[in-house]
Amino acid sequence: MPTRFVEHKGRQIVLMDFSRLQTIEESLVHIEEARRFVAAQPKVMNLRVVVDVTDSPFDNSVIEALQRLADHDRPWVLVSATVGLTPIRTITNRLIAMKSHRKFGRFKDLGRALDWVAEQEGTPEEFPDETD
């Protein structure tokens, strides 16, 4: 399952693993599955989420789908991080954050993203950005 709960440092974290997908269509299917996964959870702002987009294709349709996902997930998500951002994807991630009124930690490494998300007790004051 691309979107699933993983346990990390004693915390349940939603891992949206969109890494290494082959086609735009596959990306869109997995993004929709992630939306349904989150919608099936109790509507409480307590989910810790890591989204991994390493080496996956994207175009405007994927960016729009990720924007809709970020908007949709807002009532459920306490903290989230993104992994695998290229320079252009960093720009689109920042635009998605602005449009959805959300903040994301940005990490180069999945392990560091999982560590950071697991450590958060509430909404963080600062969000790391390892893409700079």
Residue pairs with C-beta under 8 A, 6 or more apart in sequence:
2 16
2 17
2 18
2 30
2 33
2 34
3 14
3 15
3 16
3 17
3 30
3 33
3 34
3 37
3 38
4 14
4 15
4 17
4 37
5 12
5 13
5 14
5 15
6 12
6 13
6 15
6 114
7 13
8 114
8 115
8 117
8 118
9 114
9 115
9 118
9 119
10 118
11 48
11 117
11 118
12 48
13 48
13 49
13 50
13 114
13 117
13 118
14 37
14 38
14 47
14 48
14 49
14 50
15 49
15 50
15 52
15 114
16 30
16 34
16 49
16 50
16 51
16 52
17 52
18 27
18 30
18 31
18 34
18 51
18 52
18 53
18 56
19 52
19 53
19 54
19 55
19 56
19 83
19 84
20 54
20 55
20 56
21 27
21 30
21 56
21 57
22 57
23 57
24 57
24 58
24 59
24 61
24 62
27 56
27 57
27 58
27 62
27 65
28 61
28 62
28 65
31 62
31 65
31 66
31 69
32 65
34 69
35 68
35 69
35 72
35 73
38 47
38 72
38 73
38 76
38 77
39 72
41 47
41 76
43 75
43 76
44 76
45 75
45 76
45 77
45 78
46 76
46 78
47 73
47 76
47 77
47 78
48 77
48 78
48 79
48 80
48 117
48 118
48 120
49 73
49 77
49 79
49 80
49 81
49 117
50 80
50 81
50 82
50 83
50 110
50 113
50 114
50 117
51 80
51 81
51 82
51 83
51 104
52 82
52 83
52 84
52 110
52 113
53 82
53 83
53 84
53 85
53 89
54 83
54 84
54 110
55 84
56 84
58 89
58 92
63 92
63 95
63 96
66 92
66 96
67 96
67 99
67 100
70 96
70 97
70 99
70 100
70 102
71 99
71 100
73 80
74 100
74 101
74 102
77 102
78 120
78 122
78 123
79 105
79 117
79 120
79 123
79 124
80 102
80 104
80 105
80 117
81 104
81 105
81 106
81 107
81 113
81 116
81 117
81 128
82 93
82 104
82 105
82 106
82 107
82 113
83 107
83 108
83 109
83 110
83 113
85 93
85 106
85 131
87 131
90 106
90 131
93 104
93 106
96 102
97 103
97 104
103 124
103 127
104 127
105 113
105 116
105 117
105 124
105 127
105 128
105 129
106 127
106 128
106 129
106 130
106 131
107 113
107 116
107 128
107 130
108 130
108 131
109 130
112 130
116 128
